[in-house]
């Protein structure tokens, strides 16, 4: 592969070199994100296996909170592996990250359930999620920098966009493996232990990824810096003190990473959770639909990465933000209306209203202290949209019809869930798992692909943009830190925050406001902080 000549001058990579660089980096990214996403894909099972509370809403919130813990440690991984990447090299650093990720993921599949070892189960899962977060904090920066430093300037956006598409590829791979495993075993076997197989399979993916990455040579930019003695002494400190870098870090965090990541996670995890939960779509059907939308949506990353080589990095990102603000809610209204039209029609024809005193709902409580709170918890767990009105006595109605609560089994959670669904069933609500017809499935896919296209507009150009924003000697650290703070906190906590907002409000669409507000902030910062025009060379995009 290409390197540097005896004078320390960077050699131009050949076409074969670039194909190997892109293939190995992208494949490793697919496998590593598969490891991370397999946890999110199996949320409905893992929430019960590791976080049993008797409160379905709380179980799912705890699951998404632990999901966020992995993201929360990504910035620390960015600091650690960014330091190593800028000091020791790009190649060997992201070899370590993929090894750490594979081992930690397989470990999740081997942890006994909470029913077997009690509180030790969630503790072990949290510890492994922390290791995954640390690994992922070093992975993206390493792969993106490695490809960017091999790519010619006029193709940098297109070549690095394969890294962005590979992240979505990891999500698709997690769905393929889950669906394949489910198809090869009975439903009972899957729920008892079969769900562990996709985690253990990460060891095989790890072996393939390591084999491919070991074939790579070091980045030519890093080799040139090393040959000329220009490596950073302390990349983390220099990232904070290099002239103009604090402004670049601010723009990269709030104008780039935060905005693009909430769109991406809304398209992926919110879309899947919305279908499985609020819309009550059959789990396998929902996974197939989201997987199909991902496959169709992946090329948008390549399209906008290529476009950014022509028009610059800022324009696609800004236009993507503007379009997201206008189209996010309509896209999900389309998805919801097509996913379960009977439920949507029942909610329009007979909206559920709860009236009473002390109508407060604490989503973190295993049980609610008041009768009205119990009723709101049952409605939230059933995915029913509701409105609360103050009153002297507790009452439940669907449209103009009052629903009797005199025989409601208040002390028994399971009996309450059945009783509530029976009451609402008489009012026209159908709680059987939905199986959308082909035409409805097409509409759902179109709605999700629309959000994924918006994600592609903002996500496709980002690796090239971030690589060009920062000088080579501190690039790994400087682009990884804001990227992983943005994706780790704004994106990683999105499923938890969105689920909490929806549960507290009784509106399954309310969680989208979190995405909308973050995108609005990102739009303002990116318009102010990013430079327009054609792509620039390193250190000159903000």
N, C-alpha and C positions, 0 to 999 in steps of 0.2 A: 504494500500500500504506500500511498504518497507520504512523504515526510519532509525533511529539510535537507538541503545540500550541505557541503562542507563549510560553506560560508554562513550557514544559518539562515538561508533564504527559503521561504516557504515554497514548496513544489505544488503545482496544480494537480489535484486528484484526477485520476482518469475516470471515464464513465463507469468502468467496472468497479473501481474503488467506491464511487458514490452509491452504486447499487448495493454493495455490501454494507456500507455505512448505514444507509437508510433501512435496509432489511434487518440488520442485526439490532440496530437501535429501536426500530419500531416493534420488532418481535419481542424484545425484552420489555418494552413498555406495555405491550398487550398483556404479556404474562404477569407483569407486576401489578397492573391495574386489575386484572382478573382476580388476583389474590385479594386485593383490597375490596373489590366490588362483590365478591361472592358472599361476603358478610351481609351486605345490604340487600342482595337478591333473596336471601333466605330469612328475611326479617320475621315473617309470621311464625316460623318454627323456632328460631333462636330465642325470640322474646319469651316463649313459654318454657324452653329448655333451661335457660340460664337466669331468667328474671321472673319467676312465677310469684305473683302477688295476689291473684284472685281478681284483679282489676285489669280488664283487657286494655283499657286506655293507658293506664299506668305502665303495664308491661311493655307496650309499644313505645311509650315515651322513654322509658329506661333503656330500651334497645337502641333507639336513635341517639340517646345521650351518650351511650358507650360507643356507638358508631362515631359520634363527634369527637370522642376522646382521642381516637386515632388521628383525626385531622388536627386536633389541638396540639399534638406533638410534632406535626410536620415542620413548623418553623424551627424547632430545636434541631430536627434532622437536617434542615437546610443550613443552619449555622455550622453544625458538625461536619457534614459531608461537603458543604461549600468550602470550608477551610481546607479539607483534605483535597478536594478537586482542584483548588487554586494552588495548592502547595505541592501535591504529589502527582497530580495528573487526572485527566477526565476518565480515562478508560478503567483504571483499577478501582476508582471510587465507585463507579456505578456497577462494577462487578460485585463489590461488597454489598451494595444496597439490594440487588436482586437476590443475593444469597440470604440476607437477613429476612427479606420479605417472604421468600418461599418457606423457610423454616418456621417462621411465626404463623403463617397461614395454615400449614399442616398441623401445627400445634392446636389451633382452635378446633379442628376436627377431632382431636384426641382428648379434649377436656371432657370429663364425665359431667352429666347434667346436675343441676342443683338438687334434684330429687335424690341423687346418689351421694354427693359430697357437700351439700349445703352451700353456705356462703363462699366456700373456697372456689366454687365454679365461676361465679361472676368475677371474683378477684383474679383468677387465672386468665379469663377472657379479656379483662381490662388490661392486664399486663401484656398479653400478646398483641392487643390492639395498639398499645403504646409502641411496641417494637415495630409493628407495621407502619405506624405513623412516622417514626424515625426513618425507616427505610425509604418511604415514599418522599420524605422531605429531601432526600438526596437524589432520588431517581430522576425526576422530571428535569431538574436543572442540568444533570449530567448528560442525559440523552439529547436535550434541546441544544445545549452548548456544543456537544460533540458534532452533531449534524451541521449546526450553523457555522462552525469553524472549518468544516470541510467544503461547504457550499460556496459557489461563486456568487458574487453580490447580486447579479440579476436574476438568480434563481433561488435565493435564500428563503423567501417566503414560501414558495412551492415545496421545496425539499423539507423544510422544517414542519410544514403542515401535516406531513405523514406522522409526525410524533403526536400531533393533536388528534388526528383521526385514530391513531392507535389507542389513545385513552378510551375513546368510544368503543374501539374494538375489544378492549378488555371487558367492558360491560356486556357486549354481545357474546363474547366467549363464555362469560359466567352464566348467561342465560342458556346458551347451547348445552353446556355441561349439565346444568341443573335439569333441563328438560330431558336430556338423554338419560340421565340417571333415573329420573322419575319414570320414564317409559320402560325401563328394564327391570323394574321391581314393583311389587304391589304397593298400594297406598299405605297399608299398615307397616310394611318393611321400611318404606321411605320415611314415615313419621317417627318410627322407633329408632332407627340407626342409619338408614340409607342416606340421609341428608349430610352425613359426615364424609361421604365419598368424595364430593367435589373439593373439599378442603385438602384431603390427603393426596388427591391427584395433582395438587400444586407442586409436589416433589418431582413428578415427571416433567412438568412444564419448566421447573427450575433447572433440571438437567439440560433441556434443550436450549434454554436461554443462556446458560453459562457456556455451553459449547459454542454457540454463535458469537457471543461477545469475546470469548478468548481468541477468536480469529482476527479481531480488530487490532490495529496499531494505535498508538497515541495520536491525539489531535495535532495536526501540523502547526496550529497557532501556539499550542502549549510547547511543542518541541522547539519552536523558534524562540519563544520567550526563555525557555530553559537554556538553550544554547547561548543566548545573549545575556544571561544573568539578570533577567528582568522579572523574576517571580516575586510575588508579594511576600513580605515578611510575615504580616498578620492580616490575611484577607478580610476578616470580620471587622477589625479596627479600621482598616483602610476604606472599607465600604461606607463607614460612617464619617470618615474624615476627608476622603478624596474630594477635591474641589467640585462643587455643584452636585455631588452625589446624593445629598439629603433630599434635594428637590426631586431628583430622578426617582429615588426610593418612594417618596410620597406619591408621585404620579403613578408609578408602577403598582403600588398597593391599592390606592383608592380609585384611580382612574382606569386601571386595566384589570388587575387580578380580581378584585372584589366584584366588579360588574360582570365580567365574562363568566365567572364561576357560578354565580347564583342563577344565571340563565341556563348554564349547562346542567346543574343539579336539579333545577326545576324540570327540565326536559326529561332527565333520566329518572331520578328517584321519586320526585313528586308525581311524575306521570304514572309510574308503576304503583306507587302507594295509593294514589287517587283512584286508580282503576280497581285495585284489590280491596281497598277499604270503603271509601265513601260511595263508590258506584257498585260495589258488591259484584264485580265481575269475577268469574271463575279464575282461580290462580293461574292455571296453565294457559288459559286463553289470554289473560292479561300479559303474561310473559311472552307469549308468541307475538302478540300485537306490538308490544314495546320493542321486542327484538327486531321485528320487521321494520319498524320505524327507524331504529338505529342504523340498520344496514342501508336504508335509503338515505338517511341523514348524514352518514359519514362523508360522502363525497363533497358536501358543502364546505367542509374544512379545507379540502384540497382546492376547491374552486376559489374560495376567498383568500387562501394563502397565495395562490397564483395571481389573483387580481391585485393583491397588495404589492406584488413586484412591479406592477404597471402604474398604479395610482397612489402608492404609498400605504403605510400601515394605518394611519389615522382615519382615513375616510371610511373604510369598511367597518371599523369598530364603532365610530360615532353613529353612522347610519344604522348599524345593528342595534345600538342602544335606543335610538329614536323609534325604530320599528318595534322593538320589544315593549316599550311603554304603550304603544298604540294597540298592539296585537296580542299581548299576553293573555288578558282576560277573555277576549273573544275566542282564542284558540282553545282554552280550557272549557269554555261554555260549549263549544262544538264537540269536544271530547265527551263531556258529561252528558249532553243531550243524546249522543249516539250510543254511548256505552250502556246506559240503562234507561231507555225512554220511558218505561213504565214507572220507574221511581221518580224520574224528573217530572212526569205528568202528574203523579200523585202529589208531589211537593207543590206544584203550581195550583192544582185543583183543590187540595185539602191541606194547606199549610198548617204545620203543627205549632200550637201556641201553649206555653206553660204559664199559668198564673198562680201566684201564691206568695207567702211571706218567706223570708230567708232563702231566696232563690240564688244562692251562690254555689259555684261548682269549683272544687279544687282538684285539678287533674292529677296532682301528686299524692292525693290521699288514697289509701287502700279502700276506704269506704267514706261516704259523705255523712256528716252529722245530722243533717235535716232531711225531711221527706222530699222536699223540692230538689235539694242537691242530689239525692239518690235518683230521682226521676231524670234530671239533666244528665247524670252519669250514664244512665241506661240508654238515653237517646243518643248520646255521643258515641257510646260503644257500638250502637247499632248503625251508626253513620247517617242518622236522620237529622235533617236541617230543622232547626226550631227557633222560635222567638220567645223571649221571656217578658212578661208584664207583671208589675207589682199588683198584689191583691191581698185581701184579708184571709181568704181560704184557698187551699191548693186545688187547682183544676187543670185538666188536660183536654184539649180539643184539637180536632183535625178538620179544618175548614169551619163550617157552621155546626158541626156535630160534636157535642160534649162526649168524652170517653170516660166511662165509670172507673173510679179508683177505689171503690169501697172494698173490693176483694183483692186489691193489689198486694202481693206477698212481700212486704217491705223488708223483712229480716233476711230473705234468701236471694242472693245475687243471681244465681242461675235461674231460679224460678221467676224472678222479676224480668229477666231478659225475655224469657218465653212469653210471659204475660203481656209485656209491652208489645212485642211483635204480633201477638194475637189481637190485641186491641187495634193496633194500626192496620193489621191485615183486614179487619172488618171495614176500615176506612179506605181501603184500596191500595195499601202499601204491600208490595211483594218482596219478601226477604230471602227468597231463594237466589242462589248464585246465578247471575245473568250470563247468558251465552249469546253475545251479539251476533246478528245475522251478518252475512258477507258484506252487504252494502253498508251496514252500520260499522263494521270493522274497518272498512275502507275510509269512512269519515273519521274514525278515531285515529287511524294511521296518519291521515292528512293533517289533522290538528296537531299531533305530536311532531310530525316532520316539519311543520311550520315553526314550532319552537326550536327544533334542532337546527333548522336553517338559520334562525336568528343567532343560535349559539355558534354555528359555523362562521358567521360573519365576524363575530367578536373573538372567537377562539382560534380560527385558522391562521391569522397573521401573527399571533402573540409571541411565539417562540423567536421568530426573526426580529420582531419589535424589541423584545427584552434583550436579546443578544446585542442588538445595535445600540441600545441605550447605555450600555456600561462598557468601560475599558477592559481589554482582555485580561489584565493581571488580576482583576477582582471580579471577573464576570460571573463565574460559577456562584460565588457568594452573593453578589449584588442582585442578580436576577432571582436566585432561589429564595432569599429571605422575604422580599415583599410578595412574591408569588405564593409562597406557602402560608404566609400570614393571611393573605386575602382568601386563598382557597381553603385553608385550614379552618379559619374562624367564620368568615362570611358564608362560605360554601358548606363546610363540614357541619355546622350547626343548623343549616337550612332545614333539613328534614325534621329535626327536633322542634325548632321554632315554628315552622309552618304547621306541624301537627298540633302543637300546643295552642296556637292561635285558632285553628279550626275547632279543636275540642272545646276551648273556652267560649267561643262565639256561637257555636252551633251552625256555622256556615262552612261547608267543605271548600269553598273558593277563597275564604278569607286569608288563608296562609299565603296566597299569591301576593298580598300587599307587601310582605317582607321583601320578596324579589323586586317588586316594582320600585320600592323606595331606594334600595341599594343601587339599582340600575340608574335611577335618577341622579343620585350622588355621583356615580361613576361617569355619567354623561357630562355633568358640570365640570368635573376635574379633568376629564380627557380633552374636552373642548379647550379648556384653559391651558393644560399642561403639555399636550402632545403637539409636535410640530407637523404641519401638513406637507404636502408635496411628495415627490418621489422618494424612494428609500434612501437613507443616508448611511454613511459608514459608521463604524463603532463609536459610541459615546456622543451621538449627535441627534437623538430623536426626542429628547426632552430637556 
